[in-house]
């Protein structure tokens, strides 16, 4: 077991005052058998009322509105969490029927469906290389993760939250979000139920890509084991150095912060994350992004109200 202190600040600065800002946050971590939340403090500028609920995927989700004009918005999360190390999956059944979980067929069916992409033939070729008769489910998942790790370059700044799997396959590079999306496409093509997961990656003696920043990985269902996290960015099972914030089909289900507002100004986003280890060592990451104005925006699931505004959903994960 290890205890980590995580400080996560999302700050928006606007060139002109904006108003009627509606925001959604998914930065309340899971409290489960892999991580124990010891303390969590959330501070939002202006102290707006926060409505909390669990979404379709079980993510603790918050919604708040800032009605008065403002030139900045800060969302600050202070978290103290204990991770509980888990044994890695071992060789298990090779029976493909074992993927199905009784009572959850509808959800599992949804999580097995791959995206429609132009380069699906390339994905099928990858699957042909990996999927061999008699290989256990755990080993197939591990080999798929290893393929992404070995064949895609980790390069920051060349993709964003709108980058498609086709585009990632084209330039063979990106960050953790991109690695996770490619792995999801491969696993779902095989028929393996899997989830996109967002969270943090914590310091490790061997060093990991993305330490001290928001991170993304995949959870796949393994018979006789359950949901197993696997990190293709670092080619490792998730066993005790990852903190889970949210899960879903893809990044859009797990966006840490997103929202809309009325206003004609431009906005600057900065994301600061620090992860402190028990020995006092702290990893820090700061990202600044200038976001262009969008003419019309709505992130709600209802019929959109067409008003001038800006979309505050951006890639935070590295």
N, C-alpha and C positions, 0 to 999 in steps of 0.2 A: 504494500500500500504506500501511496505517496500523497502529500498535500500540496496543492498549487494555489497561488494567489493570482487572480486574473483581473486586469483592469482594462476595460474596453470603452473607448470614447468615440462616438460618431458625431461630427460637427458639420453643420451646413452654414455657410456664410453667403449672404445675398447682396448683390450690388445695389438693389433697391428694396424697400420694404415690401414684403409679401403678406398675404392674409389668407384666412380660411385654409390653413394647412391641416390636411388629414393624413395621419401616419399609422403604419402598422409595424410592430416590432416582434421578432422571434429571437429573443436573447435571454429567455428564461430556460436554463439548462434542465435536462432530464434528471430526475432523482430515481435511480434504479439500482440493479444489482452490480453494475459496473462503476457507478460513481455516486458518492454521497455529498449532497449539498450542505455544507456546514454554515454558510452565511452568504446572503445575496442582497445587495443594496442597489436600487435603481433610482437614478436622479435624472429628471427631465426638466429642461429650462422652462420656467413659468409654472411648474408643478401642475400640469393639467390633469384632469380626471382620467384614469387609465382603466379601460374596460378589458378584463381578462377572460379568456375562454380557451378551450381545447379545440383545435381545428380537426379536419377529417383524418389527418395522420397522427393525431395525438400530441401535436406540438402546442405548448403553452404560448398563446398568442395575445398580444396587447394592442389595443387601438386607442388613439387619443387625437384630439383636435386642438389646434391653437388658432383661435378666432381673431385675436387682435393682431394688428400689423407688427411684423418683427423682421429684423435683419440678420438674425442668427437663430439656430436651433441646435441644442446639444443634448445628446442621449448618452448617459454615463452608466456603466454597469461595473460594480465591484463584487467579485465572486471569490469565495474560498471553498474549495472542493477537494474531497479525498477520492482518489481513484482506487479501485479494487482490481488487482491484477487477475486476469483470467487465463486459463490454460488454452493454448492454441488448438484449433481443430486437428483431428487426426484422421487417418484413412478410415473411410466409412463405406456405406453401401454404394453400389454403382447402379442400383435400380432406379430408372428415371421416374417411375411412378411415385417414388418416395418424396418427390418435391412437394406433393400436395399435403396441406395441413387440414385435417378434418375441421369443418366449421368456418374456415377462412378461404374457401375456394374462390369467392368473388374477388377479394382483395389480392390474393395470390395470382389470379388470372390477370388482373390489371398490372401487377408488377412484373409479369413475364412478357408483356407486350413491348417490343422494340419500337423505336421511332421510325417513321418513314423517311429515309434519306436517299440521296442520289447515289452515294457510294456504298450501298449495302453489299454489293459484290465483293468489295474489299474486306468488309467485315466477315463475310462468308468464307473467304480464303483464310483469314486469321483463325476462324473456328475450325476449319479443316485441319490446320496445323496442330491444334491443341487437343481437340476432342477425339480421344482414342478409346476404343472398346476396352472395358475393364478398369478404366481410370476412375478413382473415387471422386465424389462431388467436391470434397475439400481440395483435392489436388488439382482438379480442373479450374476451380476458382483461383487458386494460387498461381497456376500457370498463366491464366488470363491477365492477372495483375502484373506478373513478371513481364509479359509481352509488352504491355503499355509502358512499364518502367524502362525497358531496354530500347524501345523503338520510338519514343517521343522525348523531345528535349524540354527541360524545365527552363522556360524563359519568361520573365515577367514583362508585362506591358504591351504584348502583341495581341492579346485577346481581351474581350469584355464579356458582360453577362449575356449579350445577344449573339455571341459567336456560336455557330452551329457545329454539330458533329462533322458534317461534310467539310467545313473550313478547317477544323482541327486535323482531320485526316489529310487534308491538302498540304498544310505546312508542317505537320508532324511536331508541333511544339505548343506550349502553353503553360498554364499553372495548374494547381491542384483541381480546380473546378473542371478544367478541360480534361484532365486525366480521368477524373471520376465519370464524366459523361461518356467518354469513349469506352471505359470498362463496363458501364451500364449497358451500352449498346451491344457489346460482345456477349455479356452474360445473358441478356434477355433474348438474343438471337439463339443461343443454346437452349433457352427455356428455363433459365434459373431465375427465381423471384429475387429481386434486389431493390435496394433503396439508395437514394442519394442522401448523404448525411453532411450537415454543416456543424462546425464547432471550432475547437482550438486544438493545436498540437503543442504539447508541453516539452520542456527541455529533456534531452536524453543524452546519456554519456557518450553515445556514438555519433550524436548530431543527426538532425533530420532537416529535410527541406521544409521551409515554412514555419520553423520554430518561432514562437513569439508573435504569431499572427493568426487571423481567422483562417480556417482550413476546411477542406472537404475530402470525403472519402466515400466508401460504399459499404453497405451491409447486404450480405447475401444469406439466403436461407440454406442451412445444411441439415439434412435429416439426422436425428439423434443428437443434435448439438444445439440447434436454434439459430438465431440471427448472429452472424459472425461479421465483424467489421474488418475490412481489408483496405489498405491505403496504397493505391498504385503509384502515388507520387514518391513514396519511400519504399515500395515493395515490401511491405510488412503487414502482418496481422495486427489488428487493433487490440492491444492487450493491457494497456495501463498508462499510456501517454497521450490519449486523446480524450477531450471533453466534448460530449455530444450536446448540441443546442437544439437542432431540428432535423427532421427527416421527411422525405417525400419522393415523388417520381423524379424530380430534377431540381436544379437550382431555384427555379421560380417558386417552388413550394417551400423553400427554406430561407429566402432572402432575410438577412438579419434586420435590415431597416429598409422600408420603402414607403412612398407616399406621394401625394399630389398637393399643389397649392395654386392659388390665384396670384398672378404677378407677372411682370414683363422683364424682370431683371435676370441676370445670369447668376449661377450658383457655384460655389466652390465647396467641394466635399473633402474633409480630412478624416482619416480613420487611424486611431492610435490604439495599439494593443500592447500590453506588457504581461508577461507570464513569469511569475517568480517561483523558484524552486525552494525546497526546504533548506538548502544550504546557503540561501541568500542570493544565489545567482539569478539575475533577471535578464530575460530576453525581451527586446522592444522592437516594434515595427511601426512606422508612420508612413501613410500613403496620402497623397494629395491628388485630387482629380477635379479638373474644370469641366463642368457639365453644361452642354449647350441647351438653349431654350427649345422646348417642344411646343407646337401650336396647340394641340388638344391632347389631354391625358385623362385616362381613367383606369384605375387598378381594381375597381370593384367588380364583383361577379354579377351585379345587376346591370340593367341598361344604363350606359354611361350618360352623365350630364355633360354636354359639350360646352366647356368653358376654357378660356385661355389658361394655360398652366404649365407646370414642369413636372416631369417624372423624377422622383428621388430614389428610384431603384437602380443600384449600380453593383458591380462586382466588388465585393470586399475580400473575397477569399483568395489566398496566395498559395 
